[in-house]
Amino acid sequence: MGYIEANLLPGETVVQRARLHWIVFVKAIAVVLVGLGLLFLQPIVAAVVIGIGLLMAIPPWLERFTSEFGVTSKRVIIKVGLVQRRTLELLIRQVEAISVDQSLTGRIFDFGTITLTGTGGVRETFHNISNPLEFRRSIQSLSTE
């Protein structure tokens, strides 16, 4: 059971979930590919480079594994981090604005940055979210009810 399910209010249901996009692994993948390219020329160097690439994949994997983004019937719930945890729980009726920023690469691969602005000056930004437009749409559809 994840953070979102563990913190649901009575009668509250999960409407939409999102996660970090696989793009967080792009640097590690690039290093592993370079290592694979070196495999036939310098096998020992290639093994070291591949090992470095695999080690580089650990932090983004932990970040992706420990991040939860959800829209429920009453709130937006976001949890990021394992040891140093950052959470945001914002009632749907308190959401004033939701902005989505996508680069060209983000539009092609469907990821982006979501900024939530709530009443009382709450402003939180989350990067590399999968399907950010769908996430925003689910919040907007609930706020109009």
Sequence and secondary structure as in RCSB ss.txt:
>XXXX:A:sequence
MGYIEANLLPGETVVQRARLHWIVFVKAIAVVLVGLGLLFLQPIVAAVVIGIGLLMAIPPWLERFTSEFGVTSKR
VIIKVGLVQRRTLELLIRQVEAISVDQSLTGRIFDFGTITLTGTGGVRETFHNISNPLEFRRSIQSLSTE
>XXXX:A:secstr
  HHHHT  TT  EEEEE B GGGGHHHHHHHHHHHHHTTT HHHHHHHHHHHHHHTHHHHHHHHT EEEEESSE
EEEEE SSS EEEEEEGGGEEEEEEE  HHHHHHTEEEEEEEEGGG EEEEEEEESHHHHHHHHHHHHT 
